[in-house]
Amino acid sequence: MHKRSLPQLLAITLLSISWQSLSVAADRVIAIDPVRADKPGFMVVIDAPGHYQLSGNLKVTDVNTTAIEINADNVTIDLHGYAIQGATRCQKLPAPCWPLGVGNGIHAVNRNHVTVRNGIVQGMGNYGIYLETNSVNLDHVVLSRNGRGGAVFFGGAISNSVAESNGGDGIFGVDLKVNRSIMRGNQLLGLAAHGQSSFSGNQLNANNGNAAQTNLKSGAAAGNTCNAMACP
């Protein structure tokens, strides 16, 4: 049997520890304190990649304040069953949402690989989630009663989610994949998707004053219902 020298064994051990440390660091969860205020106009600013997790409801009292601003790539935000709660209120259609503002629940521009999951974003002055990126993944998110719309993003997927009673489109964007989600009671379309978008297994109800529920045609995918009937 070939015997390794002590320096060789030490080098192998250190390499193993190094890789383990990197793995632990990559999996480390960074808590988002619900009472922090990083700078005017933004409650929480994320400047580094990582896995972030809410530790309580994040309450936004100003319709012009954004709850979470993402300034890095490769960011996962786990709402952890909690809510981002803004000050806007939306009444039953066709009454408008009020007051409106420029604050978003979660916002990013020119960032890649952003994931948001497991919670609620409601009552924001502008949009619930606005991610100007082409690599988004939203899963198990409720977007409710946000002033100008539920979610806006430009490439990516949303699944197992709900967009309801928002003051614009429930979900808007380009090159979207929308699956197993519910869009209901939104002021405009439940789903307004452009480019190479598809949707499957979704339920769209009572959007846009019970007129057109989505701008996509049934050929974009299958298994969608509009007001309990197959989407046209």
Contacts in CASP RR format, 6 or more apart in sequence:
PFRMAT RR
TARGET T0000
AUTHOR 0000-0000-0000
METHOD contacts of the structure
MODEL  1
MHKRSLPQLLAITLLSISWQSLSVAADRVIAIDPVRADKPGFMVVIDAPG
HYQLSGNLKVTDVNTTAIEINADNVTIDLHGYAIQGATRCQKLPAPCWPL
GVGNGIHAVNRNHVTVRNGIVQGMGNYGIYLETNSVNLDHVVLSRNGRGG
AVFFGGAISNSVAESNGGDGIFGVDLKVNRSIMRGNQLLGLAAHGQSSFS
GNQLNANNGNAAQTNLKSGAAAGNTCNAMACP
4 12 0 8 1.000
27 51 0 8 1.000
28 50 0 8 1.000
28 51 0 8 1.000
29 51 0 8 1.000
29 52 0 8 1.000
29 53 0 8 1.000
29 78 0 8 1.000
30 50 0 8 1.000
30 51 0 8 1.000
30 52 0 8 1.000
30 53 0 8 1.000
31 52 0 8 1.000
31 53 0 8 1.000
31 54 0 8 1.000
31 55 0 8 1.000
32 44 0 8 1.000
32 52 0 8 1.000
32 53 0 8 1.000
32 54 0 8 1.000
32 55 0 8 1.000
32 58 0 8 1.000
32 68 0 8 1.000
32 77 0 8 1.000
33 55 0 8 1.000
34 54 0 8 1.000
34 55 0 8 1.000
34 56 0 8 1.000
34 57 0 8 1.000
34 58 0 8 1.000
34 59 0 8 1.000
34 82 0 8 1.000
36 43 0 8 1.000
36 44 0 8 1.000
37 43 0 8 1.000
38 44 0 8 1.000
38 45 0 8 1.000
39 45 0 8 1.000
41 62 0 8 1.000
41 64 0 8 1.000
41 65 0 8 1.000
41 66 0 8 1.000
41 103 0 8 1.000
42 65 0 8 1.000
42 66 0 8 1.000
42 67 0 8 1.000
42 68 0 8 1.000
42 69 0 8 1.000
43 58 0 8 1.000
43 60 0 8 1.000
43 65 0 8 1.000
43 66 0 8 1.000
43 67 0 8 1.000
43 68 0 8 1.000
44 58 0 8 1.000
44 67 0 8 1.000
44 68 0 8 1.000
44 69 0 8 1.000
45 68 0 8 1.000
45 69 0 8 1.000
45 71 0 8 1.000
46 52 0 8 1.000
46 68 0 8 1.000
46 69 0 8 1.000
46 70 0 8 1.000
46 71 0 8 1.000
46 72 0 8 1.000
46 75 0 8 1.000
46 77 0 8 1.000
47 71 0 8 1.000
47 72 0 8 1.000
48 72 0 8 1.000
49 72 0 8 1.000
49 73 0 8 1.000
49 74 0 8 1.000
49 75 0 8 1.000
50 72 0 8 1.000
50 74 0 8 1.000
50 75 0 8 1.000
50 76 0 8 1.000
51 76 0 8 1.000
51 78 0 8 1.000
52 75 0 8 1.000
52 76 0 8 1.000
52 77 0 8 1.000
52 78 0 8 1.000
53 77 0 8 1.000
53 78 0 8 1.000
53 79 0 8 1.000
53 80 0 8 1.000
54 77 0 8 1.000
54 78 0 8 1.000
54 79 0 8 1.000
54 80 0 8 1.000
54 81 0 8 1.000
54 82 0 8 1.000
54 84 0 8 1.000
55 80 0 8 1.000
55 82 0 8 1.000
56 80 0 8 1.000
56 82 0 8 1.000
57 82 0 8 1.000
57 83 0 8 1.000
57 84 0 8 1.000
57 85 0 8 1.000
58 67 0 8 1.000
58 68 0 8 1.000
58 82 0 8 1.000
58 83 0 8 1.000
58 84 0 8 1.000
58 85 0 8 1.000
59 85 0 8 1.000
59 86 0 8 1.000
60 67 0 8 1.000
60 84 0 8 1.000
60 85 0 8 1.000
60 86 0 8 1.000
60 87 0 8 1.000
60 103 0 8 1.000
60 105 0 8 1.000
60 124 0 8 1.000
61 86 0 8 1.000
61 87 0 8 1.000
62 87 0 8 1.000
63 86 0 8 1.000
63 87 0 8 1.000
63 88 0 8 1.000
63 99 0 8 1.000
63 100 0 8 1.000
63 101 0 8 1.000
63 102 0 8 1.000
63 103 0 8 1.000
63 124 0 8 1.000
63 125 0 8 1.000
63 126 0 8 1.000
64 101 0 8 1.000
64 102 0 8 1.000
64 103 0 8 1.000
64 125 0 8 1.000
65 103 0 8 1.000
66 102 0 8 1.000
66 103 0 8 1.000
66 104 0 8 1.000
66 105 0 8 1.000
66 106 0 8 1.000
66 107 0 8 1.000
67 84 0 8 1.000
67 86 0 8 1.000
67 103 0 8 1.000
67 104 0 8 1.000
67 105 0 8 1.000
67 106 0 8 1.000
67 121 0 8 1.000
67 124 0 8 1.000
68 77 0 8 1.000
68 84 0 8 1.000
68 105 0 8 1.000
68 106 0 8 1.000
68 107 0 8 1.000
69 107 0 8 1.000
69 108 0 8 1.000
70 77 0 8 1.000
70 106 0 8 1.000
70 107 0 8 1.000
70 108 0 8 1.000
70 111 0 8 1.000
70 114 0 8 1.000
70 131 0 8 1.000
71 108 0 8 1.000
71 111 0 8 1.000
72 111 0 8 1.000
73 111 0 8 1.000
73 112 0 8 1.000
73 113 0 8 1.000
73 114 0 8 1.000
74 112 0 8 1.000
74 113 0 8 1.000
75 108 0 8 1.000
75 111 0 8 1.000
75 113 0 8 1.000
75 114 0 8 1.000
75 115 0 8 1.000
76 114 0 8 1.000
76 115 0 8 1.000
76 116 0 8 1.000
76 117 0 8 1.000
77 106 0 8 1.000
77 114 0 8 1.000
77 115 0 8 1.000
77 116 0 8 1.000
77 117 0 8 1.000
78 117 0 8 1.000
78 118 0 8 1.000
79 116 0 8 1.000
79 117 0 8 1.000
79 118 0 8 1.000
79 119 0 8 1.000
79 120 0 8 1.000
79 121 0 8 1.000
79 141 0 8 1.000
80 118 0 8 1.000
80 119 0 8 1.000
81 118 0 8 1.000
81 119 0 8 1.000
81 120 0 8 1.000
82 119 0 8 1.000
82 120 0 8 1.000
83 119 0 8 1.000
83 120 0 8 1.000
83 121 0 8 1.000
83 122 0 8 1.000
84 105 0 8 1.000
84 106 0 8 1.000
84 120 0 8 1.000
84 121 0 8 1.000
84 122 0 8 1.000
84 124 0 8 1.000
84 128 0 8 1.000
85 120 0 8 1.000
85 122 0 8 1.000
85 123 0 8 1.000
86 105 0 8 1.000
86 122 0 8 1.000
86 123 0 8 1.000
86 124 0 8 1.000
86 125 0 8 1.000
87 99 0 8 1.000
87 123 0 8 1.000
87 125 0 8 1.000
88 97 0 8 1.000
88 98 0 8 1.000
88 99 0 8 1.000
88 100 0 8 1.000
88 101 0 8 1.000
88 123 0 8 1.000
88 124 0 8 1.000
88 125 0 8 1.000
88 145 0 8 1.000
88 146 0 8 1.000
88 147 0 8 1.000
89 97 0 8 1.000
89 98 0 8 1.000
89 123 0 8 1.000
89 145 0 8 1.000
90 96 0 8 1.000
90 97 0 8 1.000
90 123 0 8 1.000
90 145 0 8 1.000
90 146 0 8 1.000
90 147 0 8 1.000
90 165 0 8 1.000
90 166 0 8 1.000
90 167 0 8 1.000
90 187 0 8 1.000
91 97 0 8 1.000
92 165 0 8 1.000
93 165 0 8 1.000
93 185 0 8 1.000
93 187 0 8 1.000
93 206 0 8 1.000
93 209 0 8 1.000
94 187 0 8 1.000
94 209 0 8 1.000
96 167 0 8 1.000
96 187 0 8 1.000
97 123 0 8 1.000
97 125 0 8 1.000
97 145 0 8 1.000
97 146 0 8 1.000
97 147 0 8 1.000
97 148 0 8 1.000
97 166 0 8 1.000
97 167 0 8 1.000
97 187 0 8 1.000
99 125 0 8 1.000
100 125 0 8 1.000
100 126 0 8 1.000
100 147 0 8 1.000
100 148 0 8 1.000
101 125 0 8 1.000
101 126 0 8 1.000
101 147 0 8 1.000
102 125 0 8 1.000
102 126 0 8 1.000
103 124 0 8 1.000
103 125 0 8 1.000
103 126 0 8 1.000
103 127 0 8 1.000
104 124 0 8 1.000
104 125 0 8 1.000
104 126 0 8 1.000
104 127 0 8 1.000
104 128 0 8 1.000
104 129 0 8 1.000
104 130 0 8 1.000
105 121 0 8 1.000
105 124 0 8 1.000
105 127 0 8 1.000
105 128 0 8 1.000
105 129 0 8 1.000
105 130 0 8 1.000
105 146 0 8 1.000
106 116 0 8 1.000
106 121 0 8 1.000
106 128 0 8 1.000
106 129 0 8 1.000
106 130 0 8 1.000
106 131 0 8 1.000
107 129 0 8 1.000
107 130 0 8 1.000
107 131 0 8 1.000
108 114 0 8 1.000
108 130 0 8 1.000
108 131 0 8 1.000
108 132 0 8 1.000
108 133 0 8 1.000
109 132 0 8 1.000
109 133 0 8 1.000
110 132 0 8 1.000
110 133 0 8 1.000
111 131 0 8 1.000
111 132 0 8 1.000
111 133 0 8 1.000
112 133 0 8 1.000
112 134 0 8 1.000
112 135 0 8 1.000
113 133 0 8 1.000
113 135 0 8 1.000
114 131 0 8 1.000
114 133 0 8 1.000
114 135 0 8 1.000
114 136 0 8 1.000
114 137 0 8 1.000
115 136 0 8 1.000
115 137 0 8 1.000
115 138 0 8 1.000
115 139 0 8 1.000
116 129 0 8 1.000
116 131 0 8 1.000
116 136 0 8 1.000
116 137 0 8 1.000
116 138 0 8 1.000
116 139 0 8 1.000
116 141 0 8 1.000
117 137 0 8 1.000
117 138 0 8 1.000
117 139 0 8 1.000
117 140 0 8 1.000
117 141 0 8 1.000
118 139 0 8 1.000
118 140 0 8 1.000
118 141 0 8 1.000
119 140 0 8 1.000
119 141 0 8 1.000
119 142 0 8 1.000
120 141 0 8 1.000
120 142 0 8 1.000
120 144 0 8 1.000
121 128 0 8 1.000
121 129 0 8 1.000
121 141 0 8 1.000
121 142 0 8 1.000
121 143 0 8 1.000
121 144 0 8 1.000
121 146 0 8 1.000
121 150 0 8 1.000
122 128 0 8 1.000
122 142 0 8 1.000
122 143 0 8 1.000
122 144 0 8 1.000
122 145 0 8 1.000
122 146 0 8 1.000
123 144 0 8 1.000
123 145 0 8 1.000
123 146 0 8 1.000
123 147 0 8 1.000
124 146 0 8 1.000
124 147 0 8 1.000
125 146 0 8 1.000
125 147 0 8 1.000
125 148 0 8 1.000
126 146 0 8 1.000
126 147 0 8 1.000
126 148 0 8 1.000
126 149 0 8 1.000
127 146 0 8 1.000
127 147 0 8 1.000
127 148 0 8 1.000
127 149 0 8 1.000
127 150 0 8 1.000
127 151 0 8 1.000
127 152 0 8 1.000
128 143 0 8 1.000
128 146 0 8 1.000
128 149 0 8 1.000
128 150 0 8 1.000
128 151 0 8 1.000
128 166 0 8 1.000
129 138 0 8 1.000
129 141 0 8 1.000
129 143 0 8 1.000
129 150 0 8 1.000
129 151 0 8 1.000
129 152 0 8 1.000
129 153 0 8 1.000
130 151 0 8 1.000
130 152 0 8 1.000
130 153 0 8 1.000
131 151 0 8 1.000
131 152 0 8 1.000
131 153 0 8 1.000
131 154 0 8 1.000
132 153 0 8 1.000
132 154 0 8 1.000
133 153 0 8 1.000
133 154 0 8 1.000
133 155 0 8 1.000
134 154 0 8 1.000
134 155 0 8 1.000
134 156 0 8 1.000
134 175 0 8 1.000
135 155 0 8 1.000
135 156 0 8 1.000
136 153 0 8 1.000
136 155 0 8 1.000
136 156 0 8 1.000
136 157 0 8 1.000
136 158 0 8 1.000
137 156 0 8 1.000
137 157 0 8 1.000
137 158 0 8 1.000
138 151 0 8 1.000
138 153 0 8 1.000
138 157 0 8 1.000
138 158 0 8 1.000
138 159 0 8 1.000
138 161 0 8 1.000
139 158 0 8 1.000
139 159 0 8 1.000
139 160 0 8 1.000
139 161 0 8 1.000
140 160 0 8 1.000
140 161 0 8 1.000
141 151 0 8 1.000
141 158 0 8 1.000
141 161 0 8 1.000
141 162 0 8 1.000
142 161 0 8 1.000
142 162 0 8 1.000
142 164 0 8 1.000
143 149 0 8 1.000
143 150 0 8 1.000
143 151 0 8 1.000
143 161 0 8 1.000
143 162 0 8 1.000
143 163 0 8 1.000
143 164 0 8 1.000
143 166 0 8 1.000
143 170 0 8 1.000
143 171 0 8 1.000
144 162 0 8 1.000
144 163 0 8 1.000
144 164 0 8 1.000
144 165 0 8 1.000
144 166 0 8 1.000
145 164 0 8 1.000
145 165 0 8 1.000
145 166 0 8 1.000
145 167 0 8 1.000
146 166 0 8 1.000
146 167 0 8 1.000
147 166 0 8 1.000
147 167 0 8 1.000
147 168 0 8 1.000
148 166 0 8 1.000
148 167 0 8 1.000
148 168 0 8 1.000
149 163 0 8 1.000
149 166 0 8 1.000
149 167 0 8 1.000
149 168 0 8 1.000
149 169 0 8 1.000
149 170 0 8 1.000
149 172 0 8 1.000
149 186 0 8 1.000
149 187 0 8 1.000
149 188 0 8 1.000
150 163 0 8 1.000
150 166 0 8 1.000
150 167 0 8 1.000
150 168 0 8 1.000
150 169 0 8 1.000
150 170 0 8 1.000
150 171 0 8 1.000
150 172 0 8 1.000
150 186 0 8 1.000
151 158 0 8 1.000
151 163 0 8 1.000
151 170 0 8 1.000
151 171 0 8 1.000
151 172 0 8 1.000
152 172 0 8 1.000
152 173 0 8 1.000
153 173 0 8 1.000
153 176 0 8 1.000
154 173 0 8 1.000
154 174 0 8 1.000
154 175 0 8 1.000
155 173 0 8 1.000
155 174 0 8 1.000
155 175 0 8 1.000
155 176 0 8 1.000
156 175 0 8 1.000
156 176 0 8 1.000
156 177 0 8 1.000
157 176 0 8 1.000
157 177 0 8 1.000
157 178 0 8 1.000
157 179 0 8 1.000
158 171 0 8 1.000
158 176 0 8 1.000
158 177 0 8 1.000
158 178 0 8 1.000
158 179 0 8 1.000
158 181 0 8 1.000
159 178 0 8 1.000
159 179 0 8 1.000
159 180 0 8 1.000
159 181 0 8 1.000
160 179 0 8 1.000
160 180 0 8 1.000
160 181 0 8 1.000
161 181 0 8 1.000
161 182 0 8 1.000
162 181 0 8 1.000
162 182 0 8 1.000
162 183 0 8 1.000
162 184 0 8 1.000
163 170 0 8 1.000
163 171 0 8 1.000
163 181 0 8 1.000
163 182 0 8 1.000
163 183 0 8 1.000
163 184 0 8 1.000
163 186 0 8 1.000
163 190 0 8 1.000
164 170 0 8 1.000
164 182 0 8 1.000
164 183 0 8 1.000
164 184 0 8 1.000
164 185 0 8 1.000
164 186 0 8 1.000
165 184 0 8 1.000
165 185 0 8 1.000
165 186 0 8 1.000
166 186 0 8 1.000
166 187 0 8 1.000
167 186 0 8 1.000
167 187 0 8 1.000
167 188 0 8 1.000
168 186 0 8 1.000
168 187 0 8 1.000
168 188 0 8 1.000
169 186 0 8 1.000
169 188 0 8 1.000
169 189 0 8 1.000
169 190 0 8 1.000
169 191 0 8 1.000
169 192 0 8 1.000
170 183 0 8 1.000
170 186 0 8 1.000
170 188 0 8 1.000
170 189 0 8 1.000
170 190 0 8 1.000
170 191 0 8 1.000
170 192 0 8 1.000
170 207 0 8 1.000
171 178 0 8 1.000
171 181 0 8 1.000
171 183 0 8 1.000
171 190 0 8 1.000
171 191 0 8 1.000
171 192 0 8 1.000
171 193 0 8 1.000
172 189 0 8 1.000
172 192 0 8 1.000
172 193 0 8 1.000
173 192 0 8 1.000
173 193 0 8 1.000
173 194 0 8 1.000
173 197 0 8 1.000
174 193 0 8 1.000
174 194 0 8 1.000
174 195 0 8 1.000
174 197 0 8 1.000
175 194 0 8 1.000
175 195 0 8 1.000
175 196 0 8 1.000
175 197 0 8 1.000
176 193 0 8 1.000
176 197 0 8 1.000
176 198 0 8 1.000
176 199 0 8 1.000
177 197 0 8 1.000
177 198 0 8 1.000
177 199 0 8 1.000
178 191 0 8 1.000
178 193 0 8 1.000
178 197 0 8 1.000
178 198 0 8 1.000
178 199 0 8 1.000
178 200 0 8 1.000
178 202 0 8 1.000
179 199 0 8 1.000
179 200 0 8 1.000
179 201 0 8 1.000
179 202 0 8 1.000
180 200 0 8 1.000
180 201 0 8 1.000
180 202 0 8 1.000
181 202 0 8 1.000
181 203 0 8 1.000
182 202 0 8 1.000
182 203 0 8 1.000
182 204 0 8 1.000
182 205 0 8 1.000
183 190 0 8 1.000
183 191 0 8 1.000
183 202 0 8 1.000
183 203 0 8 1.000
183 204 0 8 1.000
183 205 0 8 1.000
183 207 0 8 1.000
183 213 0 8 1.000
183 214 0 8 1.000
184 190 0 8 1.000
184 203 0 8 1.000
184 204 0 8 1.000
184 205 0 8 1.000
184 206 0 8 1.000
184 207 0 8 1.000
185 205 0 8 1.000
185 206 0 8 1.000
185 207 0 8 1.000
186 207 0 8 1.000
186 208 0 8 1.000
187 208 0 8 1.000
188 207 0 8 1.000
188 208 0 8 1.000
189 207 0 8 1.000
189 208 0 8 1.000
189 212 0 8 1.000
189 213 0 8 1.000
189 214 0 8 1.000
189 215 0 8 1.000
190 204 0 8 1.000
190 207 0 8 1.000
190 208 0 8 1.000
190 213 0 8 1.000
190 214 0 8 1.000
191 199 0 8 1.000
191 202 0 8 1.000
191 204 0 8 1.000
191 213 0 8 1.000
191 214 0 8 1.000
191 215 0 8 1.000
191 216 0 8 1.000
192 214 0 8 1.000
192 215 0 8 1.000
193 199 0 8 1.000
193 214 0 8 1.000
193 215 0 8 1.000
193 216 0 8 1.000
193 220 0 8 1.000
194 215 0 8 1.000
197 216 0 8 1.000
197 220 0 8 1.000
198 216 0 8 1.000
198 220 0 8 1.000
198 221 0 8 1.000
199 214 0 8 1.000
199 216 0 8 1.000
199 220 0 8 1.000
199 221 0 8 1.000
199 224 0 8 1.000
200 221 0 8 1.000
200 222 0 8 1.000
200 223 0 8 1.000
200 224 0 8 1.000
201 221 0 8 1.000
201 222 0 8 1.000
201 223 0 8 1.000
201 224 0 8 1.000
201 225 0 8 1.000
202 223 0 8 1.000
202 224 0 8 1.000
202 225 0 8 1.000
203 224 0 8 1.000
203 225 0 8 1.000
204 213 0 8 1.000
204 214 0 8 1.000
204 224 0 8 1.000
204 225 0 8 1.000
204 226 0 8 1.000
204 227 0 8 1.000
204 231 0 8 1.000
205 213 0 8 1.000
205 226 0 8 1.000
205 227 0 8 1.000
205 228 0 8 1.000
206 227 0 8 1.000
207 213 0 8 1.000
207 214 0 8 1.000
210 227 0 8 1.000
213 226 0 8 1.000
213 227 0 8 1.000
213 231 0 8 1.000
214 224 0 8 1.000
214 226 0 8 1.000
214 231 0 8 1.000
216 231 0 8 1.000
217 231 0 8 1.000
217 232 0 8 1.000
218 224 0 8 1.000
218 230 0 8 1.000
218 231 0 8 1.000
218 232 0 8 1.000
223 230 0 8 1.000
224 230 0 8 1.000
224 231 0 8 1.000
225 231 0 8 1.000
226 232 0 8 1.000
END
